[in-house]
Structure formats: structure tokens, C-alpha cells
Amino acid sequence: MTCELVFHLGDRKTGSTSIQKTLTDGLWNSDSRSLYYTANGHNGPLAHALATGANPDNIQQRFTSLGQRLARHAADADVAVVSSEGFEDVAPKTLKLALEAYLPDYADAVRLIAYVRPHGARVLSGYSEQVKRGQSVGSLESYFSEGMALGRFDAFPRLSEWREVFGDAFTLRPMIRDGLYQDCVVQDFMRYALQSEDFSLSWQPDANPSLCAQDIAVLRDIHQRLDGAGVTPAQAGYLGSAIGEQMAEHPIPNGQRLHLPADLAEQVIAGCKQDAEALDRMFFDATPMSDALNALKGAGDTPAAPGPDAARIAGLMGAWLGRL
């Protein structure tokens, strides 16, 4: 028996880790539906092989291995799931051709889902991630300006291609809490994958921890000091990610959320308006992306700077790390 195959495509920063933890650890139950998860953690290596496309043998090997796991474990399941936020970098046609070549029995039994963050949230999360990894030590305004020039915040061209290639088998969901089933992306995904509400979770997924504005300012200070201390970008990225994870796990009490300053919010609205409208027209019955964008009006605050103690700690850490 060939069960249905569901691809969870990300996007990044849309709760993928919580979905993957739920599936890997079996933190759900259903009396009427069964699911086989094809990975221990995530299917990142398969997504990476497709995204790079440089080694056809590697792609074939990954899909052969996936096919063998499906044959051994999925025969009695209602649905099998492949999940990686790395699919954000994969061309839809590449995945379709691979399915037809290596998993032909599943080519017509596939469904795909992705979650997309509103544009303002995408700007903020992208900036936070780049600062954490030391890939950007400039201002939020300069990050947005550079991103607009590169088309970094235009989601429609990429996501519309999934619909063009896979048709109605591709579903896009807005990553807006009150628009998700039970206000939870894990619950929302499980309902989509199982095509049923007859399930429960045995844990309470945490919201993706995000760095507060003060922590981001500290990380910028650290990376600015590392920049001239002979630390390689790879080393700085590893250190920044490790420090950022600890900051997120041990947040500052009453830390200020990173917001778009009012002037920048107006630029985001103007720059992303057409993309939001295009997403709404193609994928949604209402206008969630445009509504989220327009909600940025007048809601901006100036990002917080680190206090003197935080700045001192950043200086000491930067000097110490630079000597490693």
C-alpha cells in the first residue's frame, strides 16, 4: 500500500523545530489516524542535496534511502512526512523531477505545505539571525535596505512557483498565531498532515524564543569586536549562535522586543505592499498578509541599546573571544 506523502517545506523561523520534535519524539496521539515520520530530527540532508543539485548521485542516494524507509515502515500508515526548512532553498521543479524519477509510486500521492511569516516579522527575524551569526553588524535600517535591493523579502515569486508546479497539492499557511488551528503551528500542521482533528499533543510546544533588543545590541557589539580580532566568519558564526541560544534560554526579565522604528515601518509597508497583495490573491480567502503589513503603521519603537553593564560585558567577551 502506498500511503500519502506530505512534505513540510518550512519556511525558516516558522516553528519547524517544534513540529520536528513532535514527530521525532512521538509527542502526539490519534485513535483514528496513523503517521510515519521519515527522519530522526529533520530531512535536512535530502533538502540540501536537492538545493545544491551539484551531485546527482547524492540525490539518488538520498531518495533511494527514503524509499527504503517508506517501504519498511509506511505500509500501514495513513500518511508519511518529510520535513526540513531547507526546502526553502529548493526549486519546486527539482523536487517534482526527483519524485518522478526515484519515488514514482508517490508522485501522485504527495501533498506539500509551507508557512510564511508576515513581512515585518520576516525582516525582524532575519536581522536577528544575521546579527547572531555575525553576518550583519550594521543597523536594522541598513539590513532592510540591502535586503530590498536583493529581493530578500519578496516571498511571492518563490512560493507561487510551488503552486505552479504542484497545483492544489501545495498549501500555504500564514504564520499568524490567531489564524492557525488552536493558535499553534504544531496543531495546525498535525491537522493538515492527518487531515483530521482527531488527535492530541502530549506536550505544550513553546513559542520560538526570540532575542530581545538588548541582547541583539550586545551581540552586535561582540561581533564588531571580533571582526578586527582575526576570528574567522565561521568561528564568529558558531560563537554568536551559541551565545544567542543561551540568551534566548535565559532571557532578560522585561527585555524589550525588537520592533521596527516608525520610519522603517513605513518603508517596509511601501516596499512589501505588492508582495503581500500577490500572496493574498493567490493563496488566501482573506488578506492576512496585507492586514499584518498595514498593522505596522504607528506601531514602531526605536530598538533598545544595551545598558552600561551589558556594553561592558560585551566588550570583555569580545576581547576574550578574539584571543582564542
ROMI-544436 format. One record per residue (C-alpha): residue number from 1; residue in one letter; x, y, z. Coordinates in steps of 0.5 Angstrom, whole numbers, plus 500, padded with zeros to 3 digits. Layout:
@num=NUM residu=a X=X Y=Y Z=Z
...
***
This chain:
@num=1 residu=m X=500 Y=500 Z=500
@num=2 residu=t X=503 Y=507 Z=498
@num=3 residu=c X=501 Y=512 Z=503
@num=4 residu=e X=500 Y=519 Z=502
@num=5 residu=l X=507 Y=523 Z=503
@num=6 residu=v X=507 Y=530 Z=506
@num=7 residu=f X=513 Y=535 Z=505
@num=8 residu=h X=513 Y=540 Z=510
@num=9 residu=l X=518 Y=546 Z=507
@num=10 residu=g X=519 Y=551 Z=513
@num=11 residu=d X=520 Y=557 Z=512
@num=12 residu=r X=525 Y=558 Z=517
@num=13 residu=k X=523 Y=561 Z=523
@num=14 residu=t X=516 Y=559 Z=523
@num=15 residu=g X=516 Y=553 Z=528
@num=16 residu=s X=519 Y=548 Z=524
@num=17 residu=t X=524 Y=545 Z=530
@num=18 residu=s X=517 Y=544 Z=535
@num=19 residu=i X=514 Y=541 Z=529
@num=20 residu=q X=520 Y=536 Z=528
@num=21 residu=k X=521 Y=535 Z=536
@num=22 residu=t X=513 Y=533 Z=536
@num=23 residu=l X=514 Y=528 Z=530
@num=24 residu=t X=521 Y=525 Z=532
@num=25 residu=d X=519 Y=524 Z=540
@num=26 residu=g X=512 Y=522 Z=538
@num=27 residu=l X=509 Y=527 Z=542
@num=28 residu=w X=502 Y=526 Z=539
@num=29 residu=n X=497 Y=521 Z=539
@num=30 residu=s X=491 Y=519 Z=535
@num=31 residu=d X=485 Y=514 Z=536
@num=32 residu=s X=484 Y=514 Z=528
@num=33 residu=r X=490 Y=516 Z=524
@num=34 residu=s X=497 Y=514 Z=524
@num=35 residu=l X=503 Y=517 Z=521
@num=36 residu=y X=510 Y=515 Z=520
@num=37 residu=y X=516 Y=521 Z=520
@num=38 residu=t X=522 Y=519 Z=516
@num=39 residu=a X=527 Y=523 Z=520
@num=40 residu=n X=530 Y=523 Z=526
@num=41 residu=g X=530 Y=530 Z=527
@num=42 residu=h X=529 Y=533 Z=520
@num=43 residu=n X=531 Y=531 Z=513
@num=44 residu=g X=536 Y=537 Z=512
@num=45 residu=p X=541 Y=533 Z=508
@num=46 residu=l X=536 Y=531 Z=503
@num=47 residu=a X=533 Y=538 Z=502
@num=48 residu=h X=541 Y=540 Z=502
@num=49 residu=a X=542 Y=535 Z=496
@num=50 residu=l X=536 Y=538 Z=492
@num=51 residu=a X=538 Y=545 Z=494
@num=52 residu=t X=545 Y=545 Z=491
@num=53 residu=g X=544 Y=540 Z=486
@num=54 residu=a X=551 Y=539 Z=484
@num=55 residu=n X=552 Y=532 Z=486
@num=56 residu=p X=546 Y=527 Z=482
@num=57 residu=d X=549 Y=521 Z=486
@num=58 residu=n X=548 Y=524 Z=492
@num=59 residu=i X=541 Y=526 Z=491
@num=60 residu=q X=539 Y=519 Z=488
@num=61 residu=q X=542 Y=516 Z=494
@num=62 residu=r X=538 Y=520 Z=499
@num=63 residu=f X=532 Y=519 Z=495
@num=64 residu=t X=533 Y=511 Z=495
@num=65 residu=s X=534 Y=511 Z=503
@num=66 residu=l X=528 Y=515 Z=503
@num=67 residu=g X=524 Y=510 Z=499
@num=68 residu=q X=527 Y=504 Z=503
@num=69 residu=r X=525 Y=507 Z=510
@num=70 residu=l X=518 Y=508 Z=507
@num=71 residu=a X=518 Y=501 Z=504
@num=72 residu=r X=520 Y=498 Z=511
@num=73 residu=h X=515 Y=503 Z=516
@num=74 residu=a X=510 Y=507 Z=512
@num=75 residu=a X=506 Y=501 Z=509
@num=76 residu=d X=501 Y=501 Z=515
@num=77 residu=a X=501 Y=509 Z=516
@num=78 residu=d X=496 Y=514 Z=513
@num=79 residu=v X=501 Y=519 Z=512
@num=80 residu=a X=509 Y=519 Z=512
@num=81 residu=v X=512 Y=526 Z=513
@num=82 residu=v X=518 Y=529 Z=510
@num=83 residu=s X=520 Y=536 Z=514
@num=84 residu=s X=526 Y=541 Z=513
@num=85 residu=e X=526 Y=548 Z=513
@num=86 residu=g X=532 Y=547 Z=508
@num=87 residu=f X=527 Y=546 Z=503
@num=88 residu=e X=526 Y=554 Z=503
@num=89 residu=d X=532 Y=554 Z=498
@num=90 residu=v X=530 Y=548 Z=493
@num=91 residu=a X=527 Y=549 Z=487
@num=92 residu=p X=520 Y=546 Z=486
@num=93 residu=k X=521 Y=543 Z=479
@num=94 residu=t X=527 Y=540 Z=482
@num=95 residu=l X=523 Y=536 Z=488
@num=96 residu=k X=518 Y=534 Z=483
@num=97 residu=l X=523 Y=531 Z=478
@num=98 residu=a X=526 Y=527 Z=484
@num=99 residu=l X=520 Y=525 Z=486
@num=100 residu=e X=518 Y=522 Z=479
@num=101 residu=a X=525 Y=519 Z=478
@num=102 residu=y X=526 Y=516 Z=485
@num=103 residu=l X=519 Y=515 Z=488
@num=104 residu=p X=514 Y=514 Z=482
@num=105 residu=d X=509 Y=511 Z=487
@num=106 residu=y X=509 Y=517 Z=491
@num=107 residu=a X=509 Y=522 Z=485
@num=108 residu=d X=501 Y=523 Z=485
@num=109 residu=a X=500 Y=522 Z=492
@num=110 residu=v X=504 Y=528 Z=495
@num=111 residu=r X=502 Y=534 Z=499
@num=112 residu=l X=506 Y=540 Z=501
@num=113 residu=i X=505 Y=545 Z=506
@num=114 residu=a X=509 Y=552 Z=508
@num=115 residu=y X=508 Y=557 Z=513
@num=116 residu=v X=510 Y=564 Z=511
@num=117 residu=r X=512 Y=570 Z=516
@num=118 residu=p X=509 Y=577 Z=515
@num=119 residu=h X=514 Y=582 Z=512
@num=120 residu=g X=515 Y=586 Z=518
@num=121 residu=a X=516 Y=579 Z=522
@num=122 residu=r X=521 Y=577 Z=517
@num=123 residu=v X=525 Y=583 Z=517
@num=124 residu=l X=526 Y=583 Z=524
@num=125 residu=s X=527 Y=575 Z=525
@num=126 residu=g X=532 Y=575 Z=519
@num=127 residu=y X=536 Y=581 Z=522
@num=128 residu=s X=536 Y=578 Z=529
@num=129 residu=e X=539 Y=571 Z=526
@num=130 residu=q X=544 Y=575 Z=522
@num=131 residu=v X=547 Y=579 Z=528
@num=132 residu=k X=547 Y=573 Z=532
@num=133 residu=r X=552 Y=569 Z=527
@num=134 residu=g X=556 Y=576 Z=525
@num=135 residu=q X=553 Y=576 Z=518
@num=136 residu=s X=551 Y=583 Z=520
@num=137 residu=v X=553 Y=588 Z=525
@num=138 residu=g X=550 Y=594 Z=522
@num=139 residu=s X=543 Y=598 Z=523
@num=140 residu=l X=537 Y=595 Z=522
@num=141 residu=e X=535 Y=600 Z=517
@num=142 residu=s X=542 Y=598 Z=513
@num=143 residu=y X=540 Y=591 Z=513
@num=144 residu=f X=533 Y=592 Z=511
@num=145 residu=s X=536 Y=597 Z=505
@num=146 residu=e X=540 Y=591 Z=503
@num=147 residu=g X=535 Y=586 Z=503
@num=148 residu=m X=530 Y=590 Z=499
@num=149 residu=a X=536 Y=591 Z=494
@num=150 residu=l X=537 Y=583 Z=494
@num=151 residu=g X=529 Y=582 Z=494
@num=152 residu=r X=530 Y=578 Z=500
@num=153 residu=f X=523 Y=580 Z=503
@num=154 residu=d X=519 Y=578 Z=497
@num=155 residu=a X=516 Y=571 Z=498
@num=156 residu=f X=511 Y=571 Z=492
@num=157 residu=p X=516 Y=569 Z=487
@num=158 residu=r X=519 Y=563 Z=491
@num=159 residu=l X=512 Y=561 Z=494
@num=160 residu=s X=508 Y=562 Z=487
@num=161 residu=e X=513 Y=557 Z=484
@num=162 residu=w X=511 Y=552 Z=488
@num=163 residu=r X=503 Y=553 Z=487
@num=164 residu=e X=505 Y=553 Z=479
@num=165 residu=v X=509 Y=546 Z=480
@num=166 residu=f X=505 Y=542 Z=484
@num=167 residu=g X=498 Y=546 Z=484
@num=168 residu=d X=493 Y=545 Z=489
@num=169 residu=a X=497 Y=540 Z=492
@num=170 residu=f X=501 Y=546 Z=495
@num=171 residu=t X=498 Y=549 Z=501
@num=172 residu=l X=501 Y=556 Z=504
@num=173 residu=r X=499 Y=558 Z=511
@num=174 residu=p X=500 Y=565 Z=514
@num=175 residu=m X=505 Y=564 Z=520
@num=176 residu=i X=500 Y=569 Z=524
@num=177 residu=r X=498 Y=566 Z=531
@num=178 residu=d X=491 Y=567 Z=531
@num=179 residu=g X=490 Y=565 Z=524
@num=180 residu=l X=493 Y=558 Z=526
@num=181 residu=y X=489 Y=552 Z=529
@num=182 residu=q X=489 Y=552 Z=536
@num=183 residu=d X=493 Y=558 Z=535
@num=184 residu=c X=499 Y=554 Z=535
@num=185 residu=v X=503 Y=552 Z=529
@num=186 residu=v X=504 Y=545 Z=531
@num=187 residu=q X=497 Y=544 Z=532
@num=188 residu=d X=496 Y=547 Z=525
@num=189 residu=f X=501 Y=542 Z=522
@num=190 residu=m X=498 Y=536 Z=525
@num=191 residu=r X=491 Y=537 Z=523
@num=192 residu=y X=494 Y=539 Z=516
@num=193 residu=a X=498 Y=532 Z=516
@num=194 residu=l X=493 Y=528 Z=519
@num=195 residu=q X=487 Y=531 Z=515
@num=196 residu=s X=483 Y=530 Z=522
@num=197 residu=e X=482 Y=534 Z=528
@num=198 residu=d X=482 Y=527 Z=532
@num=199 residu=f X=489 Y=528 Z=535
@num=200 residu=s X=492 Y=531 Z=541
@num=201 residu=l X=499 Y=533 Z=543
@num=202 residu=s X=503 Y=530 Z=550
@num=203 residu=w X=507 Y=537 Z=551
@num=204 residu=q X=506 Y=544 Z=550
@num=205 residu=p X=510 Y=547 Z=545
@num=206 residu=d X=514 Y=553 Z=546
@num=207 residu=a X=514 Y=559 Z=542
@num=208 residu=n X=520 Y=560 Z=538
@num=209 residu=p X=525 Y=564 Z=543
@num=210 residu=s X=527 Y=571 Z=540
@num=211 residu=l X=532 Y=575 Z=543
@num=212 residu=c X=530 Y=582 Z=546
@num=213 residu=a X=533 Y=588 Z=543
@num=214 residu=q X=538 Y=589 Z=549
@num=215 residu=d X=541 Y=582 Z=547
@num=216 residu=i X=542 Y=584 Z=540
@num=217 residu=a X=545 Y=590 Z=541
@num=218 residu=v X=550 Y=586 Z=546
@num=219 residu=l X=551 Y=581 Z=540
@num=220 residu=r X=553 Y=587 Z=535
@num=221 residu=d X=558 Y=590 Z=540
@num=222 residu=i X=561 Y=583 Z=541
@num=223 residu=h X=562 Y=581 Z=533
@num=224 residu=q X=564 Y=588 Z=532
@num=225 residu=r X=570 Y=587 Z=537
@num=226 residu=l X=571 Y=580 Z=534
@num=227 residu=d X=571 Y=583 Z=527
@num=228 residu=g X=578 Y=586 Z=528
@num=229 residu=a X=581 Y=581 Z=532
@num=230 residu=g X=583 Y=575 Z=527
@num=231 residu=v X=577 Y=571 Z=528
@num=232 residu=t X=574 Y=567 Z=522
@num=233 residu=p X=567 Y=568 Z=520
@num=234 residu=a X=566 Y=561 Z=521
@num=235 residu=q X=568 Y=562 Z=528
@num=236 residu=a X=565 Y=568 Z=530
@num=237 residu=g X=558 Y=565 Z=527
@num=238 residu=y X=559 Y=559 Z=532
@num=239 residu=l X=561 Y=563 Z=538
@num=240 residu=g X=555 Y=568 Z=536
@num=241 residu=s X=550 Y=562 Z=535
@num=242 residu=a X=552 Y=559 Z=542
@num=243 residu=i X=552 Y=566 Z=546
@num=244 residu=g X=545 Y=567 Z=542
@num=245 residu=e X=542 Y=561 Z=544
@num=246 residu=q X=544 Y=562 Z=552
@num=247 residu=m X=541 Y=569 Z=551
@num=248 residu=a X=534 Y=566 Z=549
@num=249 residu=e X=534 Y=561 Z=554
@num=250 residu=h X=536 Y=566 Z=560
@num=251 residu=p X=532 Y=572 Z=557
@num=252 residu=i X=533 Y=579 Z=561
@num=253 residu=p X=527 Y=580 Z=565
@num=254 residu=n X=522 Y=585 Z=562
@num=255 residu=g X=527 Y=585 Z=556
@num=256 residu=q X=524 Y=590 Z=550
@num=257 residu=r X=522 Y=586 Z=544
@num=258 residu=l X=525 Y=588 Z=538
@num=259 residu=h X=521 Y=593 Z=534
@num=260 residu=l X=521 Y=597 Z=527
@num=261 residu=p X=522 Y=604 Z=528
@num=262 residu=a X=516 Y=608 Z=526
@num=263 residu=d X=520 Y=611 Z=520
@num=264 residu=l X=523 Y=604 Z=518
@num=265 residu=a X=516 Y=601 Z=519
@num=266 residu=e X=513 Y=606 Z=513
@num=267 residu=q X=519 Y=603 Z=509
@num=268 residu=v X=517 Y=596 Z=510
@num=269 residu=i X=510 Y=598 Z=508
@num=270 residu=a X=511 Y=601 Z=502
@num=271 residu=g X=517 Y=596 Z=500
@num=272 residu=c X=513 Y=590 Z=501
@num=273 residu=k X=506 Y=592 Z=499
@num=274 residu=q X=506 Y=589 Z=493
@num=275 residu=d X=508 Y=582 Z=495
@num=276 residu=a X=503 Y=582 Z=501
@num=277 residu=e X=498 Y=583 Z=496
@num=278 residu=a X=500 Y=578 Z=491
@num=279 residu=l X=501 Y=573 Z=496
@num=280 residu=d X=494 Y=574 Z=499
@num=281 residu=r X=491 Y=574 Z=492
@num=282 residu=m X=494 Y=567 Z=490
@num=283 residu=f X=493 Y=563 Z=497
@num=284 residu=f X=488 Y=566 Z=502
@num=285 residu=d X=481 Y=567 Z=502
@num=286 residu=a X=482 Y=574 Z=506
@num=287 residu=t X=488 Y=579 Z=507
@num=288 residu=p X=492 Y=576 Z=512
@num=289 residu=m X=499 Y=579 Z=509
@num=290 residu=s X=496 Y=586 Z=508
@num=291 residu=d X=493 Y=586 Z=514
@num=292 residu=a X=499 Y=584 Z=518
@num=293 residu=l X=503 Y=589 Z=514
@num=294 residu=n X=498 Y=595 Z=515
@num=295 residu=a X=498 Y=594 Z=522
@num=296 residu=l X=506 Y=596 Z=523
@num=297 residu=k X=503 Y=603 Z=522
@num=298 residu=g X=505 Y=607 Z=528
@num=299 residu=a X=507 Y=601 Z=532
@num=300 residu=g X=514 Y=602 Z=532
@num=301 residu=d X=519 Y=603 Z=537
@num=302 residu=t X=527 Y=605 Z=537
@num=303 residu=p X=531 Y=599 Z=538
@num=304 residu=a X=534 Y=599 Z=545
@num=305 residu=a X=541 Y=600 Z=546
@num=306 residu=p X=545 Y=596 Z=552
@num=307 residu=g X=546 Y=599 Z=558
@num=308 residu=p X=553 Y=600 Z=561
@num=309 residu=d X=553 Y=594 Z=564
@num=310 residu=a X=551 Y=590 Z=558
@num=311 residu=a X=556 Y=594 Z=554
@num=312 residu=r X=562 Y=593 Z=559
@num=313 residu=i X=560 Y=585 Z=559
@num=314 residu=a X=560 Y=585 Z=551
@num=315 residu=g X=567 Y=589 Z=551
@num=316 residu=l X=570 Y=584 Z=556
@num=317 residu=m X=567 Y=578 Z=552
@num=318 residu=g X=569 Y=580 Z=545
@num=319 residu=a X=576 Y=582 Z=548
@num=320 residu=w X=577 Y=575 Z=551
@num=321 residu=l X=574 Y=571 Z=545
@num=322 residu=g X=578 Y=575 Z=540
@num=323 residu=r X=584 Y=572 Z=544
@num=324 residu=l X=582 Y=565 Z=543
***
